[in-house]
């Protein structure tokens, strides 16, 4: 899938832009703060109806403006669609496909997903477990919307059990008895799916860390909080067994909300053992795994958005990484002017010089 | 504030209605046939005075006991337990069930402070003992709260001589197996039925 044309009005620092991007590789070249990432964010918004940088849609509207508009023509599976997203400070967000307003973002996601590689991804490696859980849950929900329902069910049952624990009333024991199997059933479903996905990610992760970075012993291992459990019934028994402790803590201390994914290099945690460059590489590889999982599940190739991510890789690893990118129909890369981006491009690469929210096509790289 | 404003404000409090829809209804009433509006107002006023819960099952009725509880052709051995009175209409519409009902008037919900004592569970246990009921069919919703409530009923009914069953959870009629989520499929598997 690919973006063919993009029109922006009052989107972050981009006052007005109308551009055709009919190319497989698009390089955005400019100094920091000129609008490169904003461009990627607009493409992401067309694919998901949300930003990868902020949860507050108002942040996307240019200062001093009350509305922003993003429109793009996307192609996927031999079909073309005009997708429009309107953002208003008071009117909120409106999404339309071919001029027809849609209520559920799922219709957007199914058509043309993008995978964004950003600096923040480093947190998958050295951030807290929450980050890793969200990577896996996000991947599962993107490609199987029913997973969102399972997550909601789990959270609801968890909140109910926690409320009962906090009330600490003996009469509640019967209520906790009946909430635990419900919590365990939803939790077991989450655990099974995370476990399957982790096995797939681990294979891609180990392979690419080796081929790109020469790290022969990188691995991801799922560390479920219900360690001994082999079924939903076991999980319910584990909850019951820990009830005294949970009562004292006033919260549920086991379950998928306490899971982790241990990313390792040799025997040690990757975050402790790896250099900054190696950690950066590992975080990129996780995104590659996500893109490959997407292609295998849907039979389609996502749009790739790579935001400054090559910066922290040394020259050798950069070229290796680019060689091992997941297959794509279109990719957008951002570069600083002094990076040797000419070496990564080909004859069909579109170069856009970015300055002060303006995007100027340039055919001769030297003038960018 | 004119009476028109008051009606709009009052209608907008109804579930599922925003101020815009409320205004549309109010303007409709303003121009509608006077006898229709008077009858509607009278019925609304009578609603709370005349309708009350059935002394036995808890369904809404104008009499002491509802039509189903006094109907001698209904099977007295079976009772279907529902969350709300309006759930009865849904099951009745199928024409599949000829037993009687019991309304819980809610579900367990720790987040809203609703516990077993707030539901009509004691009444159900008493009915099972006194009416000689042989099967209780639990028809709570397939939500987290509905499931927990069903488990609680099963526990409390365990020591009585009564069979307890739950509505099957499974594939929606007309749906594709391929597009069903695993939770639904695994429940459908557990609740499978023999074909012979």
Interface residues (C-beta under 8 A of the other chain):
Chain A: X144 X146 X147 X149 X150 X153 X156 X157 X159 X160 X161 X163 X164 X167 X171 X172 X174 X175 X177 X178 X179 X181 X182 X185 X186 X189 X192 X193
Chain B: X108 X109 X110 X111 X115 X116 X143 X144 X145 X147 X148 X149 X151 X152 X155 X180 X181 X182 X183 X184 X186
